[in-house]
Amino acid sequence: MRLKVEFTTEPFDLDEAPAHALVAREVIEAAELDAVDVGPFGNTAEGGADAVLTAVDALLRKTLEAGATRVSLQVNVVEEGEA
C-alpha cells in the first residue's frame, strides 16, 4: 500500500524558518520516501505505508520537541497508478 502525507507545522514565521520547520524538512528528506515536496506553506511526501508511517511518527515527535505548537497532517491511501 502507498500513502501520501500532507503536513504543516506551526507557528509560522515568514521572515525565518523556525526550528520545527527545519526539523520537519530534515525528517522527511531523510526518510525513505519519494515524491517529496517541501514548501513554506505545506509539505507532501509519498511512499510505502511503512516508510510513511515511520516518517510521520518521527515528524510528530521531533517537531514538537523542536517547538511546534501545532502539527496538522492528512494521510491518504494512493491507488496504484495515481500520482
MIRO-998779 format. One record per atom (N, C-alpha, C): residue number from 0; residue in one letter; x, y, z. Coordinates in steps of 0.001 Angstrom, whole numbers. Each point is the difference from the previous one (the first is absolute). Example, Ala and Ser with C-alpha at 12.3 -4.5 7.8 and 13.67 -1.06 7.14 Angstrom:
% residues 2
<pt seq="0" type="a" px="13190" py="-5690" pz="7800"/>
<pt seq="0" type="a" px="-890" py="1190" pz="0"/>
<pt seq="0" type="a" px="900" py="1200" pz="0"/>
<pt seq="1" type="s" px="-350" py="1050" pz="-720"/>
<pt seq="1" type="s" px="820" py="1190" pz="60"/>
<pt seq="1" type="s" px="-770" py="1090" pz="730"/>
% end
This chain:
% residues 83
<pt seq="0" type="m" px="845" py="-1181" pz="0"/>
<pt seq="0" type="m" px="-845" py="1181" pz="0"/>
<pt seq="0" type="m" px="887" py="1240" pz="0"/>
<pt seq="1" type="r" px="-396" py="984" pz="-809"/>
<pt seq="1" type="r" px="705" py="1286" pz="-36"/>
<pt seq="1" type="r" px="-837" py="1049" pz="719"/>
<pt seq="2" type="l" px="691" py="885" pz="700"/>
<pt seq="2" type="l" px="-663" py="1081" pz="716"/>
<pt seq="2" type="l" px="604" py="1338" pz="-405"/>
<pt seq="3" type="k" px="-820" py="1026" pz="113"/>
<pt seq="3" type="k" px="453" py="1382" pz="-214"/>
<pt seq="3" type="k" px="-310" py="771" pz="1270"/>
<pt seq="4" type="v" px="986" py="711" pz="521"/>
<pt seq="4" type="v" px="-200" py="835" pz="1183"/>
<pt seq="4" type="v" px="178" py="1458" pz="-400"/>
<pt seq="5" type="e" px="-905" py="829" pz="494"/>
<pt seq="5" type="e" px="88" py="1451" pz="-160"/>
<pt seq="5" type="e" px="40" py="579" pz="1400"/>
<pt seq="6" type="f" px="920" py="933" pz="250"/>
<pt seq="6" type="f" px="111" py="520" pz="1368"/>
<pt seq="6" type="f" px="504" py="1443" pz="36"/>
<pt seq="7" type="t" px="-317" py="656" pz="1091"/>
<pt seq="7" type="t" px="549" py="1317" pz="323"/>
<pt seq="7" type="t" px="322" py="13" pz="1487"/>
<pt seq="8" type="t" px="973" py="822" pz="360"/>
<pt seq="8" type="t" px="321" py="208" pz="1410"/>
<pt seq="8" type="t" px="-173" py="1480" pz="309"/>
<pt seq="9" type="e" px="-372" py="277" pz="1217"/>
<pt seq="9" type="e" px="-209" py="1383" pz="430"/>
<pt seq="9" type="e" px="701" py="219" pz="1332"/>
<pt seq="10" type="p" px="314" py="1235" pz="356"/>
<pt seq="10" type="p" px="-413" py="1253" pz="-619"/>
<pt seq="10" type="p" px="834" py="347" pz="-1229"/>
<pt seq="11" type="f" px="-634" py="766" pz="-884"/>
<pt seq="11" type="f" px="651" py="462" pz="-1217"/>
<pt seq="11" type="f" px="902" py="1186" pz="300"/>
<pt seq="12" type="d" px="1032" py="139" pz="-781"/>
<pt seq="12" type="d" px="856" py="1181" pz="32"/>
<pt seq="12" type="d" px="425" py="234" pz="-1441"/>
<pt seq="13" type="l" px="-516" py="1062" pz="-610"/>
<pt seq="13" type="l" px="290" py="259" pz="-1403"/>
<pt seq="13" type="l" px="1393" py="586" pz="-225"/>
<pt seq="14" type="d" px="627" py="527" pz="1063"/>
<pt seq="14" type="d" px="1319" py="599" pz="-150"/>
<pt seq="14" type="d" px="1127" py="-1026" pz="74"/>
<pt seq="15" type="e" px="-159" py="-997" pz="859"/>
<pt seq="15" type="e" px="1048" py="-1001" pz="185"/>
<pt seq="15" type="e" px="-653" py="-1331" pz="368"/>
<pt seq="16" type="a" px="479" py="-1070" pz="-604"/>
<pt seq="16" type="a" px="-573" py="-1316" pz="290"/>
<pt seq="16" type="a" px="256" py="-367" pz="1458"/>
<pt seq="17" type="p" px="-1064" py="-309" pz="751"/>
<pt seq="17" type="p" px="190" py="-391" pz="1397"/>
<pt seq="17" type="p" px="660" py="-1372" pz="115"/>
<pt seq="18" type="a" px="550" py="-285" pz="1156"/>
<pt seq="18" type="a" px="720" py="-1260" pz="226"/>
<pt seq="18" type="a" px="-872" py="-1210" pz="-323"/>
<pt seq="19" type="h" px="-1271" py="40" pz="388"/>
<pt seq="19" type="h" px="-864" py="-1156" pz="-248"/>
<pt seq="19" type="h" px="-215" py="-244" pz="-1494"/>
<pt seq="20" type="a" px="-11" py="1055" pz="-800"/>
<pt seq="20" type="a" px="-149" py="-164" pz="-1451"/>
<pt seq="20" type="a" px="1262" py="-613" pz="-603"/>
<pt seq="21" type="l" px="1152" py="400" pz="492"/>
<pt seq="21" type="l" px="1259" py="-575" pz="-483"/>
<pt seq="21" type="l" px="100" py="-1473" pz="383"/>
<pt seq="22" type="v" px="-441" py="-322" pz="1204"/>
<pt seq="22" type="v" px="1" py="-1393" pz="448"/>
<pt seq="22" type="v" px="-941" py="-826" pz="-869"/>
<pt seq="23" type="a" px="-1175" py="536" pz="-306"/>
<pt seq="23" type="a" px="-954" py="-712" pz="-852"/>
<pt seq="23" type="a" px="623" py="-314" pz="-1352"/>
<pt seq="24" type="r" px="672" py="962" pz="-569"/>
<pt seq="24" type="r" px="660" py="-199" pz="-1294"/>
<pt seq="24" type="r" px="1058" py="-1095" pz="99"/>
<pt seq="25" type="e" px="806" py="24" pz="1055"/>
<pt seq="25" type="e" px="1042" py="-1008" pz="182"/>
<pt seq="25" type="e" px="-598" py="-1398" pz="120"/>
<pt seq="26" type="v" px="-1068" py="-126" pz="775"/>
<pt seq="26" type="v" px="-637" py="-1304" pz="205"/>
<pt seq="26" type="v" px="-520" py="-556" pz="-1320"/>
<pt seq="27" type="i" px="-720" py="824" pz="-742"/>
<pt seq="27" type="i" px="-603" py="-470" pz="-1250"/>
<pt seq="27" type="i" px="1055" py="-291" pz="-1056"/>
<pt seq="28" type="e" px="1013" py="839" pz="-105"/>
<pt seq="28" type="e" px="1027" py="-223" pz="-1002"/>
<pt seq="28" type="e" px="872" py="-1215" pz="331"/>
<pt seq="29" type="a" px="124" py="-349" pz="1286"/>
<pt seq="29" type="a" px="810" py="-1154" pz="402"/>
<pt seq="29" type="a" px="-780" py="-1308" pz="-91"/>
<pt seq="30" type="a" px="-1313" py="81" pz="-54"/>
<pt seq="30" type="a" px="-834" py="-1199" pz="-59"/>
<pt seq="30" type="a" px="80" py="-637" pz="-1384"/>
<pt seq="31" type="e" px="-348" py="-1268" pz="-59"/>
<pt seq="31" type="e" px="25" py="-724" pz="-1272"/>
<pt seq="31" type="e" px="-1314" py="225" pz="-742"/>
<pt seq="32" type="l" px="-214" py="1248" pz="-412"/>
<pt seq="32" type="l" px="-1226" py="401" pz="-685"/>
<pt seq="32" type="l" px="339" py="518" pz="-1385"/>
<pt seq="33" type="d" px="-1030" py="70" pz="-856"/>
<pt seq="33" type="d" px="205" py="607" pz="-1304"/>
<pt seq="33" type="d" px="-1076" py="1067" pz="-189"/>
<pt seq="34" type="a" px="109" py="747" pz="-1050"/>
<pt seq="34" type="a" px="-951" py="1080" pz="-290"/>
<pt seq="34" type="a" px="-84" py="997" pz="1155"/>
<pt seq="35" type="v" px="1150" py="342" pz="594"/>
<pt seq="35" type="v" px="50" py="958" pz="1107"/>
<pt seq="35" type="v" px="-49" py="1412" pz="-548"/>
<pt seq="36" type="d" px="-886" py="820" pz="570"/>
<pt seq="36" type="d" px="-106" py="1408" pz="-370"/>
<pt seq="36" type="d" px="-114" py="803" pz="1291"/>
<pt seq="37" type="v" px="1066" py="728" pz="325"/>
<pt seq="37" type="v" px="40" py="798" pz="1224"/>
<pt seq="37" type="v" px="-110" py="1467" pz="-390"/>
<pt seq="38" type="g" px="-995" py="684" pz="559"/>
<pt seq="38" type="g" px="-208" py="1406" pz="-323"/>
<pt seq="38" type="g" px="-313" py="817" pz="1244"/>
<pt seq="39" type="p" px="-116" py="1309" pz="-140"/>
<pt seq="39" type="p" px="-203" py="867" pz="1161"/>
<pt seq="39" type="p" px="-1388" py="-124" pz="640"/>
<pt seq="40" type="f" px="-1006" py="-444" pz="-745"/>
<pt seq="40" type="f" px="-1354" py="-42" pz="546"/>
<pt seq="40" type="f" px="-596" py="-1401" pz="59"/>
<pt seq="41" type="g" px="724" py="-981" pz="-477"/>
<pt seq="41" type="g" px="-484" py="-1368" pz="36"/>
<pt seq="41" type="g" px="1026" py="-936" pz="-586"/>
<pt seq="42" type="n" px="-75" py="-1235" pz="424"/>
<pt seq="42" type="n" px="985" py="-990" pz="-396"/>
<pt seq="42" type="n" px="-718" py="-1299" pz="-338"/>
<pt seq="43" type="t" px="508" py="-711" pz="-976"/>
<pt seq="43" type="t" px="-573" py="-1294" pz="-350"/>
<pt seq="43" type="t" px="1127" py="-1002" pz="-222"/>
<pt seq="44" type="a" px="-324" py="-1253" pz="259"/>
<pt seq="44" type="a" px="931" py="-1084" pz="-282"/>
<pt seq="44" type="a" px="-822" py="-1253" pz="-236"/>
<pt seq="45" type="e" px="552" py="-893" pz="-776"/>
<pt seq="45" type="e" px="-704" py="-1221" pz="-363"/>
<pt seq="45" type="e" px="970" py="-1163" pz="59"/>
<pt seq="46" type="g" px="-512" py="-1158" pz="356"/>
<pt seq="46" type="g" px="834" py="-1186" pz="31"/>
<pt seq="46" type="g" px="-777" py="-1193" pz="504"/>
<pt seq="47" type="g" px="724" py="-1076" pz="252"/>
<pt seq="47" type="g" px="-619" py="-1187" pz="558"/>
<pt seq="47" type="g" px="-555" py="286" pz="1381"/>
<pt seq="48" type="a" px="-1020" py="-751" pz="394"/>
<pt seq="48" type="a" px="-691" py="242" pz="1260"/>
<pt seq="48" type="a" px="955" py="7" pz="1193"/>
<pt seq="49" type="d" px="872" py="-997" pz="95"/>
<pt seq="49" type="d" px="907" py="-58" pz="1143"/>
<pt seq="49" type="d" px="920" py="1218" pz="56"/>
<pt seq="50" type="a" px="521" py="410" pz="-1132"/>
<pt seq="50" type="a" px="905" py="1154" pz="-36"/>
<pt seq="50" type="a" px="-735" py="1282" pz="372"/>
<pt seq="51" type="v" px="-1210" py="187" pz="-507"/>
<pt seq="51" type="v" px="-765" py="1210" pz="317"/>
<pt seq="51" type="v" px="-368" py="24" pz="1482"/>
<pt seq="52" type="l" px="-481" py="-1109" pz="525"/>
<pt seq="52" type="l" px="-405" py="-37" pz="1409"/>
<pt seq="52" type="l" px="1194" py="193" pz="936"/>
<pt seq="53" type="t" px="1143" py="-550" pz="-358"/>
<pt seq="53" type="t" px="1213" py="214" pz="788"/>
<pt seq="53" type="t" px="402" py="1475" pz="-40"/>
<pt seq="54" type="a" px="-70" py="597" pz="-1182"/>
<pt seq="54" type="a" px="346" py="1418" pz="-136"/>
<pt seq="54" type="a" px="-972" py="889" pz="771"/>
<pt seq="55" type="v" px="-1291" py="-325" pz="-19"/>
<pt seq="55" type="v" px="-992" py="791" pz="733"/>
<pt seq="55" type="v" px="272" py="-66" pz="1501"/>
<pt seq="56" type="d" px="325" py="-1169" pz="505"/>
<pt seq="56" type="d" px="336" py="-139" pz="1417"/>
<pt seq="56" type="d" px="1184" py="893" pz="361"/>
<pt seq="57" type="a" px="1064" py="-79" pz="-785"/>
<pt seq="57" type="a" px="1188" py="827" pz="253"/>
<pt seq="57" type="a" px="-318" py="1480" pz="-160"/>
<pt seq="58" type="l" px="-791" py="323" pz="-1001"/>
<pt seq="58" type="l" px="-388" py="1392" pz="-247"/>
<pt seq="58" type="l" px="-720" py="587" pz="1212"/>
<pt seq="59" type="l" px="-984" py="-704" pz="512"/>
<pt seq="59" type="l" px="-751" py="489" pz="1154"/>
<pt seq="59" type="l" px="900" py="164" pz="1223"/>
<pt seq="60" type="r" px="749" py="-1010" pz="309"/>
<pt seq="60" type="r" px="857" py="46" pz="1195"/>
<pt seq="60" type="r" px="1043" py="1114" pz="-85"/>
<pt seq="61" type="k" px="690" py="67" pz="-1122"/>
<pt seq="61" type="k" px="1120" py="934" pz="-109"/>
<pt seq="61" type="k" px="-439" py="1447" pz="-177"/>
<pt seq="62" type="t" px="-1079" py="250" pz="-741"/>
<pt seq="62" type="t" px="-430" py="1391" pz="-170"/>
<pt seq="62" type="t" px="-592" py="556" pz="1296"/>
<pt seq="63" type="l" px="-718" py="-818" pz="748"/>
<pt seq="63" type="l" px="-523" py="465" pz="1285"/>
<pt seq="63" type="l" px="1138" py="280" pz="977"/>
<pt seq="64" type="e" px="1014" py="-862" pz="-2"/>
<pt seq="64" type="e" px="1176" py="242" pz="842"/>
<pt seq="64" type="e" px="730" py="1272" pz="-411"/>
<pt seq="65" type="a" px="-72" py="363" pz="-1285"/>
<pt seq="65" type="a" px="703" py="1179" pz="-521"/>
<pt seq="65" type="a" px="-830" py="1276" pz="112"/>
<pt seq="66" type="g" px="-1181" py="-74" pz="633"/>
<pt seq="66" type="g" px="-764" py="1215" pz="245"/>
<pt seq="66" type="g" px="-1284" py="177" pz="-775"/>
<pt seq="67" type="a" px="-383" py="-945" pz="-814"/>
<pt seq="67" type="a" px="-1285" py="126" pz="-702"/>
<pt seq="67" type="a" px="-1119" py="-11" pz="1043"/>
<pt seq="68" type="t" px="-972" py="879" pz="-194"/>
<pt seq="68" type="t" px="-1159" py="31" pz="889"/>
<pt seq="68" type="t" px="-1207" py="-670" pz="-637"/>
<pt seq="69" type="r" px="123" py="-281" pz="-1295"/>
<pt seq="69" type="r" px="-1068" py="-679" pz="-725"/>
<pt seq="69" type="r" px="597" py="-673" pz="-1227"/>
<pt seq="70" type="v" px="-416" py="-1237" pz="-235"/>
<pt seq="70" type="v" px="376" py="-720" pz="-1212"/>
<pt seq="70" type="v" px="-1298" py="-491" pz="-618"/>
<pt seq="71" type="s" px="-268" py="455" pz="-1202"/>
<pt seq="71" type="s" px="-1192" py="-437" pz="-722"/>
<pt seq="71" type="s" px="438" py="-963" pz="-1083"/>
<pt seq="72" type="l" px="-666" py="-1148" pz="-67"/>
<pt seq="72" type="l" px="378" py="-931" pz="-1053"/>
<pt seq="72" type="l" px="-1192" py="-796" pz="-488"/>
<pt seq="73" type="q" px="160" py="-469" pz="-1198"/>
<pt seq="73" type="q" px="-1009" py="-830" pz="-644"/>
<pt seq="73" type="q" px="735" py="-1126" pz="-705"/>
<pt seq="74" type="v" px="-504" py="-1220" pz="174"/>
<pt seq="74" type="v" px="592" py="-1158" pz="-652"/>
<pt seq="74" type="v" px="-1067" py="-631" pz="-890"/>
<pt seq="75" type="n" px="352" py="-228" pz="-1249"/>
<pt seq="75" type="n" px="-923" py="-605" pz="-964"/>
<pt seq="75" type="n" px="633" py="-1232" pz="-626"/>
<pt seq="76" type="v" px="-839" py="-979" pz="-287"/>
<pt seq="76" type="v" px="432" py="-1162" pz="-772"/>
<pt seq="76" type="v" px="60" py="433" pz="-1455"/>
<pt seq="77" type="v" px="1089" py="-339" pz="-657"/>
<pt seq="77" type="v" px="183" py="317" pz="-1402"/>
<pt seq="77" type="v" px="-233" py="-1273" pz="-799"/>
<pt seq="78" type="e" px="-958" py="38" pz="-887"/>
<pt seq="78" type="e" px="-294" py="-1156" pz="-838"/>
<pt seq="78" type="e" px="1125" py="-211" pz="-1001"/>
<pt seq="79" type="e" px="227" py="-1227" pz="-369"/>
<pt seq="79" type="e" px="1022" py="-312" pz="-1004"/>
<pt seq="79" type="e" px="-299" py="768" pz="-1283"/>
<pt seq="80" type="g" px="1040" py="584" pz="-579"/>
<pt seq="80" type="g" px="-149" py="755" pz="-1224"/>
<pt seq="80" type="g" px="-405" py="1445" pz="215"/>
<pt seq="81" type="e" px="-326" py="367" pz="1238"/>
<pt seq="81" type="e" px="-390" py="1378" pz="322"/>
<pt seq="81" type="e" px="1244" py="770" pz="389"/>
<pt seq="82" type="a" px="110" py="1241" pz="-393"/>
<pt seq="82" type="a" px="1160" py="811" pz="347"/>
<pt seq="82" type="a" px="-387" py="1142" pz="890"/>
% end
